[in-house]
């Protein structure tokens, strides 16, 4: 057996073990990088160190540091609070408001699980109270979250854009976000119609009762001034909102390295309120960071072993880039349903480089198809996001809702990658 086949099999084993056992895939990636690199390929320890993605680490650590500060400030809760008041009791608009809130929160850098943990209790409580399909509300949360997760400020967007940039592949963070918004927006629209959301527009405005006003919160907490401050816009919250805008302008407008820009902006916010910084580093998703670093390090070792050149040859032998893209999209959907979407995204760009370099295809559309296909399945009850939805559902037995989520995930695996391929590759976006 060739060393290339061994390396690919080890990568598959990493995903299988990570999907079946509560072990961080990053740990498996680091171990595999050392064992396969040293004993199978004969790489030196310095060459293995060289596979560690320093730039990607700065990207992810910087962004998650900044948004740990912002989330601790209460700005995320304030955005959700303000948004939920906008519908004024119109039940037909509630699913779209949930979609929009999920999109916005993810787009400004809130980690996906945090978005779901914030919105799932609210959305599923409304669904139970007003006889709205909890499955539809769950789909709106996940589709909105994924539409925003490919923002250049979110982990998914950072991984994809960073991987494309590291290999000098043509890419556009803005167009990736637009493409994903179109794709997940269409999926949300289909779900909205299928589950009767449009019929809710005819209903009379209702009292939603899903979030208390600031006055009610004060009254229920005995006029606690700390509770009052939490739900008011103060100078520090304004500074946090401004920090998001500044980061976007620096990274998109002036092409400043987004990782270092986020650390600098985060430091400014920390200096403005040093007393609020106690648990910021603890609040960062170190498990996710470790996961990405481990997988990308192993993929880097695979590159040094010549695995990517081997895969390039296999793809070239297909003599059909359209079919190859469809195959990779379905692989992404299937693997991500049972393993880490983050880990798959971190590994697929090096493996899919031949497709991304094919002059007959748009690299932006190819990576959009692969990204959308691999992330649509995060509704699965076997994922962290799906488990949160299952934990918050009301008015329906968990076993029944589990089955609904599982069946819907199966439908997404079956049709989602094909739809992404049709939309981005066959039809193609005009850019």
Secondary structure, 3 states (H helix, E strand, C coil): CCHHHHHHHHHHHHHHHHHHCCCCHHHHHHHHHHHHHHHHCCCCHHHHHHCCCHHHHHHHHHHHHHHHHHHHCCHHHHHHHHHHHCCCCCHHHHHHHHHHHHHHHHHCCCCHHHHHHHHHHHHHHHHHHCCCCHHHHHHHHHHHHHHHHCCCCCHHHHHHHHHHHHCCCCCCHHHHHHHHHHHHHHHHHHHHHHCCHHHHHHCCCCCCCCCCCHHHHHHHCCCCHHHHHHCCCCHHHHHHHHHHHHHHHHHHHCCCCHHHHHHHHHHHHHHHCHHHCCCHHHHCCHHHHHHHHHHHHHHHHHHHHCHHHHHHHHHHHHCCHHHHHHHHHHHHHHHHHHCCHHHHHHHHHHHCHHHHHCCCCCHHHHHHHHHHHHHHHHHCCCCHHHHHHHHHCCCCCHHHHHHHHHHHHHHHHHHHHHHHHHHHHHHHCCC
